Amino acid sequence: MLFEDTYKTINKQSVGVFKDRGSKFIGIAIPVISENDIKDMLETIRKKYYDATHHCYAYQLGFDKSAYRINDDGEPSGTAGKPIFGQILSNDLTNILIVVIRYYGGTKLGVPGLINAYKTSAAIALENSEIITKIVKEIYEIEYDYLAMNNVMKIIKEEKLEQLENIFDLKCKIVFAVRKNNSTKVYEKLKNVNSLSIRYLNIV
C-alpha cells in the first residue's frame, strides 16, 4: 500500500492587510519546518510590531500534520487563532505559520467582527503567496568499499537519488534522499551490494 507522500505548503513569506472600523490587521504567512523556526519568527515579529495590541497566530507542522497550535493572545477565546487555523485547514497546508497582528482602532468589533477580521487577514496573506506541493523524502546514509562504487552509482542513477553528501575514499560514504514511496525498493537494492551498510537518518 502506498503512503501519501506529498503535502502542500507555501513557497515564501507573504503579507495581507485588512482594516475594519479603525482597527488594522496585518496577516503574515510564513513557511516553517520546526518549532524552533516558529519560536524565532514569533520573536522577530513581536520585536518588529512591538507597539501592536495583539499578535495572534496558528501553525501546523509535519508532512502528516502531526503538530499544530492556535493562540488568541488576549482576544476573546476562539475569535483569532481558530479562524486563522481555519484558513490553514481549508487550504490543506502544513509547515506553515500564520501570524495576524492587530492595531486596535478604538471601536470594538464584537465576536463576529473579530472572527471575520482574523480569517480575512490570513486569507489575504495566503492569496499573496503561492501554494506548492512538496514530496516527502527519507534520508539515508550508506557506507561501502571503493570496489563497490560502480554497483552503488548504477543504483543511484537508475533511481534518480538526490545526493546530499558524499566522500569517495577506500571507504566511501553517501547521504541521499529518496521519495518515501520508493524507499523500500531502493533499500532492498542497496542491501544486496557487497560490503555496503545502510542507515536511516530522518524524514523531510
Secondary structure, DSSP 8 states (H G I E B T S, - for coil): -----EEEEESS-EEEEEEETTEEEEEEEEE-SSHHHHHHHHHHHHHHTTT-SEEEEEEEESTT--EEEEE-TTSSTTSSHHHHHHHHHHTTB-SEEEEEEEE--SS--HHHHHHHHHHHHHHHHHHTS-EEEEE-EEEEEEEEEGGGHHHHHHHHHHTT-EEEEEE-SSEEEEEEEEEGGGHHHHHHHHHTSTT-EEEEEEE-
